[in-house]
Amino acid sequence: MLEHLQALPTDPVLGLAAEARADSNPEKVDLTLGVYMDEDGLCPVFAAVREAQQALVAEEQTKVYMPPAGDEAYNTGMRRLLLGGDSRVLAEGRVSTVQTPGGCGALRLGSEVVRAASPGARVWVSDPTWPVHIPLLGSVGLEFATYRYYDPASHDVDFDAMTADLKKARPGDVVLLHGCCHNPCGADLSLAQWAEIARMADLQGFTPMVDIAYQGLGDGLENDAAGLRLLVERLPEVIIAASSSKNMGLYRERTGAVLFVCEDASHAANSTGHALAAARRCYSMPPAHGALIGGRILADTRLESAWRAELEGMCTRINGLRVSLRSALESATGRDYAFIEREKGMFSFLGLSAEQAQRLRREHSVYMLDSSRINVAGVNAGNVEYLAASVAAVLGD
Ligand code: PMP
């Protein structure tokens, strides 16, 4: 039977990351994957994670299955982190939460619930968006529509084009929004723009689904959730897919949550029921390790403040890298790279052609996607000048 399968092409991002790993040039610069890296090029384990993990291992009595909705301490902590401790919808009991295998699992369960509630739903995705959104949501059987988002000329959000396209979203449709640190472009909505999206959702009856995988890595934990909180405050219904991969560094532990903010508690409970049924069809119970660690951190004031401080350090470092990258590129090329400082989070497009990105790999061992999306967190004091000189070389400056 299996001999009938055709070989599939490798995933373009993972394939490129493997190519970068195999490159033996000591000067190589790997900016492919969306993984935070420190000055030594390592993706560190947070000190709070290490501590919570040690306590967990020392105290763990059983490996019995997790409850279907996951760890309650983690889910409670995530609700507070995403919506704010004083959130009205939390007090009103209008939010239900299911712990998922990473943000991917949250997107998948969220889409399953959308499909159950509105089988003809179209999901509106930004152009561009994280490419994995399409197979992840599409495999549930949902249709897609695209809204224009990023203007390569201004390196900014083209909000007029975005709202012109979203005028066509109907009741029962879902608009997928990046909560912060847009992947791949780094250009985020202003609070006034979030307010306009909330007004349109209210008027037109579409449901926002907010994918928030980088909270705390753009402008701090609270500011990065401000747009999401505004939607939740003003609308009867918002779906949230959250990840602890980046902001807790729990990537391989597959830790995330899907939240359903609904008009009332019974709709929230029904949404959870459908999410749990979908989980049962796919993988049954969620993984334990990451959520038990995250839950311990978020339930312990001291550990939480240590985690927050370390995350703030990463955020400050990324924003500092944006300043030094801008300056190095401007000196090497004489061009304007102010947009790199304006953008948020781990990603930016450098504005190169696919051919230039390929030459960077071939001739300079500098690895970025063909779209010229870079992981800013892969830049460091030791490679920034080489990176800028390589970019200048392929630009012909
Ligand atoms: N959404 C976006 C935009 C992402 O970039 C990612 C991770 N690259 C995710 C969701 C999901 O992350 P994970 O499943 O690793 O938690």
Residues whose N, C-alpha, C, O or C-beta is under 5 A from the ligand:
A	BS01	PMP	G34 P101 G102 G103 C104 G105 W130 N183 D211 A213 S243 S245 T255 G256
